[in-house]
């Protein structure tokens, strides 16, 4: 099995690295991660406008996200091997260019078929980010600061989600939706140029497989059942998140008469509160003795908040507040979740493990529109939120199962 290492890390104890150095890497990787999450919402915030423009149903726009995450999931599992073999940095740059191309194509869309191609291109761009991000973080960040690094990583993703609706809807209302996508392409170009300028901080080094070593060893990590439990956890939690991202605005409008602008801000509030939860979760993860229990408790709280939102008892404003609070509860779990995965990662297989595990995220996002798009088309708006709460409850048992099946190594010893 190939082994990843940094010469700098070998020369000095990990904790001897200055905070400023670690913080720079955290910020750059966080910017990349935020860009990928912005791309997740390249289409959904403008679904209402695209549905009017092209005469689409909820199921048809949901299929756009199914295509996005199907391509991303297949690509993510594969890209982990590419990252382990060739390094993270060139793959990251290619992914940013793919996102920029998707935004440019969206600005010129004249049919539903073109939108399907936009979804596929953006999905391909999204495929490599988690193997890339965690390969860089696990190599370059001091072991005692990994909990905080994962927190920053999660926060930046949520901020990317929070920015996308405000950015795209804002540009659309100022000019039109085509101009919004041109502006998004420009944003990706700026991010690409900044990361290219700071590229020396994004390098991941790779030690080649020894001559004569069987290639089949690269797949040995798949024999660990904990990897598939991690995959299942991501699948379930992103089924819930797919509902919030794709349909929360339409649910709020249908059940409570909330305006598109206010509903869009609610989605952004969910993401911002999720980021705050991740900030808290970074400190919790570094202190917790059982990270699986932290994850389970956070998911349980989020499920209860979603069930209360589905009841509609608190009206439009109350439901919006409950959705935002759900983001905070789920956000607390994120750093502990990433530490769980690191503990389950065999040495030298970071890209492959994170590519496989995080492809569960893509599968969940791909399936969510196929299930809940049908609910929405039938007018089962409250049932859509309740279904999201149910899958979040199921994820609690899976998180505890990951904890029981972990390889039992500490984050510091788990290797890159």
N, C-alpha and C positions, 0 to 999 in steps of 0.2 A: 504494500500500500504506500502511495506517495506520502511524503511528510513535508509539512509547511513549516518554515522557520524564518526568523529575521536575524541577520547577523548582529544587529544592534541589541536585540533581546538576549542573544547569547553572551554578549560582552559585559552586560551589567544586570544586576537584579532588576526585575520588572518594576518594582516600586521606586527605583532610583530615577526613573524618568520624570522630569519636571512636569508639574501640573499644566504649565502653558503648552507644552508639547502635546500632551494628551488632549487638552481642550481644543487645540487646533484640529486634530484628527477627528474628534467628536463632532465639531462644527461642520467640517467638510463632508463627512459621511452623512451627517444629519441633513445637510442641504440636498445631497443626492437623494436621500430617502424621501424628503419632503417633495421633491420633484416627481418621484414615482407615484406618490399618493395623489398629487395634483392630477396626474395622468389617469388615475382610477376614475376621477370625476370629470374627465374631459367631456363626456356626453351627458350623464344623468342630470346635472343642474338645468340643462336646456331641453330636457325631454318635453316639457309642455310646449315650447316653441317649435321643436322639431316635429312633434305630433301634429301640430296645426299646419306646418309647412308642407309635410309629406303625407298627411292623412293616416297616421299610424295609430295602432292600438297599444295598450299597456303591454300585451304579450310581445308585440313586435319590437318595442323599444327595450323590453327586458331581454329579448334575444340578442340585442347588440352587446349587452353586458355578458351574456353567456359566451358569445364569441370571444370577447376580450379575455375573459378569465380561462376559457378552454385553451386558447393559444398560449396565454401566460403560464398556465399550469404545466402544459407539456414542455414549454420552453424552459421553465424554471428547473424542472427535474433534470433536464439535459445540461443547462448552463452551469449547474454546480460542478459537473465533471470538467467543463471547459475552464472554469475559474481555478479549480485545483491544479489543472495542468498548465495553464498559460498565465495565470495571475489575474487579479481583479480589475486593475486599472483600464486596460484596453477594452474589456467587456463593458465597463461602466460608460466609457465615452461613446461606444457604439449604441448603447441603449438610449442615451440622451438624444442622439441624432435621430433615432427612430421615433421618439416621442415628438420631436420637432416636426418631422415629416408627417406624422399623423395629424398634428394640429393644422399644418398647411393644407393637407388634403381635405380636412373637415371644412375649412374656410371656402373650399370650392365645390362642396357636395351639391349635387343636383338630383339625387335619387336615394332611395333606401339602400340600394346595392352599394353605393359609394360609402354610406355610413357603415355598412358591414365591413368594408375594407379599412375604414378608419379604425374600427374596433379591433380588427385583426392586427393592424400595424402597431397600434398602441399596446396591445397585449404582448406582442413580441418585444417591444421596448421594455415593458414592465418585467419581463421574465427573469432577468438576471439580478435584480437589485438586492434581494435578500442574500443569496450566496456571495455577491460582491461585498455588501456592507459588513456582514458578519466575518468574512475572511479578513477584511482590513481591521476591523475592531479587535478581533480575537488575537491577531498578530501584533498590533501596534499599541494597544491600550494596556496600561499596568493592570495586573490581575485584581488588585484591591479596588480599582476604579471601574471595573466592568459593569457593576450594577448601575452606576451613574451613567456609563456610556450607553447601556441599553435603555435607560430612562430617556436620555437625550435623543437616541435613535427613535424611540416610540413617539416622543413629543413632536419631533420634527415631522414624522409621518402624519400625525393628527393635524398639525398646523397646515400641512399641504392639503389635507382634506378640507380644512376650514377655509383656506384661501380660495380654493377652486370655485365654490358656488358664488361667493361674493365677487370674485374677479370676473367670472364669465357672465353672470347675470348683470353685474354692474356695467360691463362693456356693452352688453346686448341692449340694455335700456338707454345707454348714452348714444350708441350708434346702431348696431344691429348684431345678430349672432355671428355673421361671417367675420365681422371686424373683431369680435371677441376671440375667435380662433386664430386670427392673424396675430393678435396681441399675445396669445398663449405661445405661439411659435417663437415670437421675439423673446419671451421670458425664458424659454428653454435654451435659446441661443446664448443669453446672458449667463445662465448657469453653466453651460458647457464651457464658455470662455474662462469663467472664474476657476472652475475645477482644473482646466487645462493649465492655467497659470500656476496653480498650487499642486501640480501633479506629483511633485516629489514626496508629498505627505500621504499619498494614496497608493504607494507601491506595495505590493505583496510579493514576497519572494517564494519561489517554488523549488524544491529539490526533486529532480527527476527520479522516476522509478528506476531502481538498479537494473542493470542489464540482466536479462534472463528471468526477471520477476514476472510471474503470470499476471496478465491483465485482469483476470477474474477476481484478483484480490481487491480491485477497486469497488466491487459490489458486495464485499463481505459485510459492510455495515448494515445491509438490508436484512441480515439474519437476526438482528436485535429487535425483539417485539416492541420495545419501548419506542422505536422510531415510528412504528405504525400507530401506536397510541397517540404520539404527538401529532401525527398527520390527522387522525380522527378529531383531536381537540380543535385544530385549526378549521377543519371542515365545519364543525358544529358552530363555533363562535362566529364564523364569517357568514353562515346562513342568517344569523341574527343581524349582523352588520349590513348585509345586503339589503335587508328590509329597510333599515334606517336610511341608508344612502339613496336607494332607488325610489322609495315610496313614501317616506315620512312627509314630504311636502304635499303630496297628493292626498294622503290620509288626513292630515290636518285641515286641508281645504275642504275635503268632502264631509268630514264629521263635525267640524267646528267652524267652517266658513272663514278660516284663516287665509289672509292674502298670500300670494306667491312670494312677495318680498319677505313677509314675516316668517313664513314657513322655511324659506331658504336660510334666513338668519338662525332659525332653530337648528338646522343641520350644522351650520357653522358653530353654534353654541355647543352642540354635542361634541364636536371635534375639539374645541378649545377646552371644554371641561374634561374631555378625555386626556388632553395634554397635561392639564393640572393634576389629574389622577396619576399619570405616569411620573410626574415630578415627585409626588408623594411616594409612589410605588418604588422609585429608585432607592429611597432611604429605607423603606420597609424591606426591600429585597436584601439589602446588605446586612440587616439585623435579624431577619427571620431564620429560624432553625428549620422550618418545614415550608419551603416555598410552594409546594403543592397545596397546602392548606390555605395559604394566602390567596392563591388563584381561585380555589373553590369558594372561599368566603366572598370574594369580590364578585364572582359570577353569580352567586346566589343573590346577593344584594341587587345586582343589575336586573336579574330575572323578575324579582318582586316589583321593582320600579316599573318595568315594562308591563307587567300584568295590571298594575294600577293605572298606567296610561291607557291600556286597552279598555278598561272599564268606562273611561270617559267621565268619571265622577267629578273630576276637578275642572271640567270645561276646557276651552281652548288654551287659555293662558296656563292653567295648571298642567295640562298635558305637555305643553312645550317645556315647562320647567322640569317635569318628570323625565322627559327625553334627555335633557341636558344633564340631569343628575345621573342618569344611566351611563352616560359617557364617562363621568367621573369614577363611578364604581368599577366599570370594566377597565378603565385606564390604570387603576391601581395594580391590577393583575399583570400588566404587560412585562415589566422588568423581571418579576419572579418567573413568569412563563419562559422568558428567554434564558434565564439561568438554568431552569429545568432542562431545556434543550441542550445547553452547553454541557451539562453534567452527563447527558446521554450520548454525547458525540465522541466516537472513537478518535484517537489521535491521528491527525493528518487528513481527516475526512470532512472538514468544516463545510466546504462548498457543496459537497454531495449531500451531506445530512440536511443542511439548511435548505438546499434546493428541493429535496424530497419532502421534507416536513412542511415547508411553506407552500408547496404546491397544493397542500390541503386547503390553504386559504383560497387559492384560485378555483379549486373544485367547488368549495362552498359558495363563492361568489357566482360561479357559473350555474349552479343548481338553483340558487335562490330565486332568480327571475322565472325559472320554469315552474316552480311551485307557487310562489306568492304572486306572480303576474296573473295567474289564473284566478286566485283569490280576489285580486284587485279588479279584474274585468267583471267578476260577478258581484262586485259591490260589498265584499266581505272585509271591510276596512278594519274593524275592531279585531276580527279573527286573524288578520295578518299580523297585527302587533302581538296578539296572544300566542300565535305560532312561533314568533321570534323569541318570546319569553320561554316557551317550552324547550326549544333547542338549546337555549342558554342553560336551563336547568340540567339538561342531559350532559352538558359539557363539564359539570362539576364532577360527576363520577369518572369521566375520562381523565380529568386533571389529577384526581387522586390515584387513578390507575397508573399514570405516568410516574408519579412519585414512588409508587411501590415497585415499579419495574426499572427505575433509574439504575444506571451502572454504579451509582453510589460514590462517584468521585466528586470532590469539591470543585467549584469553579476554577480555583487556582491551579488545580492539578489536572484538569480535564484535557489540557492540551489544545492546540489551535485547530 
